[in-house]
Amino acid sequence: MKCPNCEKQGIDSECHQDSVDVGVGVIYGPWGCPECGWSEDSEYDLSDDKDPVNEKGGVIDQYGGYHPPGSSLAIDYMLARMLAQRKEKE
């Protein structure tokens, strides 16, 4: 699936979708774009500079995933946030 958000900007980007086989069927997550952060589920759509870090320090992704505080992705986002704040002060 092509990303509808990227197509509007003239960028050719493929969306991805997570899925899991639970034994009696397959559960699919929302389509998401690795390029711009778009998600077909508005709760996970990061394309409009939505902050993926919640108040507890966990992180959502555009594929419907949640990465708890202390996970490598959550730590990366927290470090990036700290660096951006430090740069703003300079």
Backbone hydrogen bonds, N-H to C=O, Kabsch-Sander energy under -0.5 kcal/mol:
donor,donor_aa,acceptor,acceptor_aa,energy
3,C,13,S,-2.6
7,E,3,C,-2.1
8,K,4,P,-1.3
9,Q,5,N,-0.7
9,Q,6,C,-0.8
10,G,7,E,-1.4
11,I,6,C,-2.8
13,S,11,I,-0.9
15,C,1,M,-3.3
16,H,32,G,-3.0
20,V,27,I,-2.2
22,V,20,V,-0.7
22,V,25,G,-2.5
27,I,20,V,-2.9
28,Y,26,V,-0.5
29,G,18,D,-3.1
32,G,16,H,-2.7
33,C,38,W,-2.6
37,G,33,C,-1.6
40,E,31,W,-2.3
42,S,40,E,-0.6
44,Y,41,D,-1.8
45,D,41,D,-0.7
46,L,37,G,-2.8
46,L,44,Y,-0.5
47,S,37,G,-0.5
49,D,46,L,-0.9
54,N,58,G,-2.8
57,G,54,N,-1.6
59,V,67,H,-2.8
60,I,52,P,-1.9
61,D,65,G,-1.8
64,G,61,D,-1.6
67,H,59,V,-3.4
71,S,68,P,-2.2
75,I,71,S,-2.6
76,D,72,S,-2.2
77,Y,73,L,-2.3
78,M,74,A,-2.2
79,L,75,I,-2.6
80,A,76,D,-2.5
81,R,77,Y,-2.4
82,M,78,M,-2.3
83,L,79,L,-2.5
84,A,80,A,-2.3
85,Q,81,R,-2.3
86,R,82,M,-2.2
87,K,83,L,-2.3
88,E,84,A,-1.9
89,K,85,Q,-1.3
90,E,86,R,-0.9
